[in-house]
Amino acid sequence: MAKMQYSMEDQIARITLDDGKVNAMNREFFGELNDSLDRAQVDKAAVLIITGRPGVFSAGLDLKHVATLDLSGQLRFQKEFATTMLRVLQFPMPTIAAYRGHAIAGGFILSCACDRFMVQDGPFRMQMNEVLNGMMVPSWISLICRASIPNRWWREVLLTARSYTPREAYERSIPDTLIEEGGDVLAAACETALELKKVSGPGFGATKAALFSQEADQVMKIFEQELVNWLVR
């Protein structure tokens, strides 16, 4: 079963995460996401919107799958996770995360990796819960989160695993835009995409690369040692 759908209209590409459940991230998820990113580039999209079905964006990694992996498998899988999220962070066109629903761990990371982060208010949970679950937040994840989260909130988000409603997250300037409950977050995202089309192009892509490529290279240089040290502690 496909885990996401791709569409393109008026130079605006859209990836909709929808596996019928919680959009858990596993190898199939990352494969489809990278295929969709490839299509957006081949189609010469000006802007990319990443959304989810109503009620859930993503609950993060497929922990049942992770539990079946040995050390070598863990390294391969975690590297695929890291390289996919860093690809979104450095994607050479404007990207918008826009949704109404829960965003936990990997779903939160994917949101922060986008250039604009838009959420609709409602009874939803947004959380980086790794530390709460006894897991480490590696440097590559910190890089992505710090690109979106004001520094006064880094500790609360990453070290205390605070759970937020969309409004609470917006009050901390984590999402850029909060759509009132009952509104239409995708319509708002399309309006934002039309504005971002004005800056999309080679200059945008080159500037984004200059902003992130050096740090992204550095966190991947230490990726394996960081993970091995944690897994075999």
C-alpha positions in Angstrom: 0.0 0.0 0.0 1.3 3.5 -0.9 2.2 5.6 2.1 1.9 9.0 0.3 0.5 10.7 -2.8 2.2 13.2 -5.0 0.4 15.9 -7.1 1.4 19.0 -9.0 -0.6 22.1 -9.9 0.4 25.6 -10.9 4.1 24.7 -10.2 3.2 23.8 -6.6 4.1 20.2 -5.8 2.2 18.5 -2.9 3.2 15.3 -1.0 0.4 14.0 1.2 1.4 11.4 3.9 -1.3 8.9 4.3 -0.8 5.2 5.1 -4.2 4.9 6.6 -2.7 4.8 10.1 -0.2 7.1 11.8 2.3 7.6 8.9 5.0 5.7 10.7 8.4 6.1 9.1 10.2 3.0 7.8 12.2 2.1 4.8 9.2 2.1 2.5 8.2 5.6 3.8 11.7 7.0 3.2 11.8 5.4 -0.3 8.5 6.9 -1.3 9.4 10.3 0.2 12.7 10.4 -1.8 10.9 9.3 -4.9 8.4 12.2 -4.4 11.2 14.7 -3.9 12.8 13.4 -7.1 9.5 14.0 -8.9 9.2 17.5 -7.6 12.7 18.3 -9.0 12.0 16.6 -12.3 8.7 18.5 -12.6 10.6 21.7 -11.9 8.2 22.6 -9.2 8.6 26.1 -7.7 7.4 25.2 -4.2 6.7 22.0 -2.3 4.0 21.5 0.3 4.2 18.4 2.6 1.0 17.6 4.4 -0.8 14.6 6.0 -4.3 13.3 6.2 -6.6 15.1 8.6 -5.7 14.2 12.2 -2.2 13.0 11.8 1.0 14.2 10.1 3.3 11.5 11.4 4.0 9.7 14.6 7.6 9.2 13.7 9.8 6.1 13.3 8.2 2.7 13.0 9.5 1.4 16.3 8.3 -2.1 15.7 10.5 -2.2 12.6 13.4 -0.6 14.5 13.2 -3.3 17.2 13.9 -6.1 14.6 17.2 -4.6 13.5 20.7 -5.6 14.6 23.4 -3.0 15.0 24.3 -3.0 11.3 20.7 -2.7 10.4 20.2 0.1 12.9 23.0 2.0 11.4 21.7 1.6 7.8 18.2 2.6 8.8 19.1 5.6 11.0 21.4 6.8 8.2 18.5 6.6 5.7 16.4 8.6 8.2 19.1 11.2 8.7 19.9 11.7 5.0 16.2 11.9 4.0 15.5 14.6 6.7 18.6 16.5 5.8 17.7 16.4 2.1 14.4 18.1 3.0 16.3 20.7 5.1 18.5 21.5 2.1 15.9 21.0 -0.7 16.6 23.6 -3.4 13.1 25.0 -3.6 10.9 26.5 -0.9 9.2 23.8 1.3 6.1 24.1 3.5 4.9 21.7 6.1 1.2 22.3 6.5 -1.3 20.1 8.3 -4.0 19.5 10.9 -3.0 16.7 13.2 -0.4 15.0 15.5 3.3 15.4 14.8 5.5 13.3 17.0 9.3 12.7 16.9 10.1 12.1 13.2 6.9 14.0 12.2 8.1 17.0 14.2 11.6 16.7 12.7 10.2 16.7 9.2 8.1 19.8 10.0 11.2 21.6 11.3 13.1 20.7 8.2 10.8 22.7 6.0 11.2 26.4 5.3 7.7 27.3 6.5 5.8 25.4 9.2 2.0 25.9 9.3 -0.4 24.1 11.6 -4.1 24.2 12.3 -5.3 24.5 15.9 -7.0 21.6 17.5 -6.6 18.8 20.1 -3.3 17.6 18.7 0.0 16.7 20.1 3.4 18.0 18.9 6.4 16.6 20.6 10.0 15.5 20.4 9.7 12.5 22.7 13.0 10.8 22.3 14.5 11.7 25.7 11.2 10.7 27.4 11.5 7.3 25.8 15.2 6.9 26.9 16.6 7.7 23.4 19.3 10.0 22.4 18.8 13.1 20.2 21.8 13.0 17.8 23.5 16.1 16.4 21.8 15.9 13.0 18.4 16.1 14.6 19.5 19.0 16.8 20.6 20.8 13.7 17.2 20.5 12.0 15.3 21.4 15.1 17.5 24.4 15.9 16.9 25.7 12.4 13.2 26.1 13.3 13.0 26.5 17.0 14.0 29.7 18.8 17.1 29.1 21.0 15.3 29.9 24.2 13.1 26.8 23.7 15.8 24.3 22.6 16.1 22.8 26.1 12.4 22.5 26.7 11.8 20.9 23.3 14.8 18.6 23.1 15.8 17.9 26.7 12.5 17.8 28.6 10.4 16.4 25.7 7.6 18.8 26.4 4.3 18.0 24.6 2.6 21.0 23.0 -0.8 21.7 21.5 -0.5 23.5 18.1 -1.3 26.8 19.9 1.3 26.2 22.6 3.9 25.5 19.9 2.9 28.6 18.0 3.2 30.7 21.2 6.9 29.6 21.3 7.4 30.6 17.6 8.0 27.0 16.5 5.4 26.9 13.7 5.4 30.1 11.6 1.7 30.1 11.2 -1.3 28.9 13.3 -4.6 28.5 11.4 -7.6 28.7 13.7 -9.6 25.6 14.3 -12.2 25.2 11.6 -10.0 27.0 9.1 -8.2 25.5 6.1 -4.5 25.0 6.5 -4.0 23.8 3.0 -5.6 26.8 1.5 -3.4 29.0 3.6 -0.4 26.9 2.5 -1.3 27.5 -1.1 -1.5 31.2 -0.6 2.0 31.1 1.1 3.3 29.0 -1.8 2.2 31.6 -4.3 4.2 34.2 -2.4 7.2 31.9 -2.2 7.1 31.3 -6.0 8.5 34.8 -6.3 11.8 33.8 -4.6 12.1 30.3 -5.9 14.9 29.6 -8.3 18.6 29.0 -8.6 19.5 31.9 -6.2 17.2 30.4 -3.5 18.7 26.9 -3.8 22.2 28.2 -3.7 21.6 30.4 -0.7 19.9 27.5 1.2 22.9 25.3 0.4 25.2 28.0 1.8 23.1 28.2 4.9 23.1 24.5 5.8 25.5 22.4 3.7 28.6 22.8 5.9 26.8 22.0 9.2 24.9 19.1 7.5 28.2 17.6 6.3 29.7 17.9 9.8 26.8 16.2 11.6 27.0 13.3 9.1 30.7 12.9 9.7 30.1 12.2 13.3 26.8 10.3 12.7 28.0 6.8 12.8 30.3 7.2 15.8 27.6 9.0 17.8 25.1 6.3 17.1 27.5 3.4 17.7 28.6 4.9 21.0 24.9 5.2 22.1 23.8 1.7 20.9 26.7 -0.2 22.5 26.9 1.8 25.7 
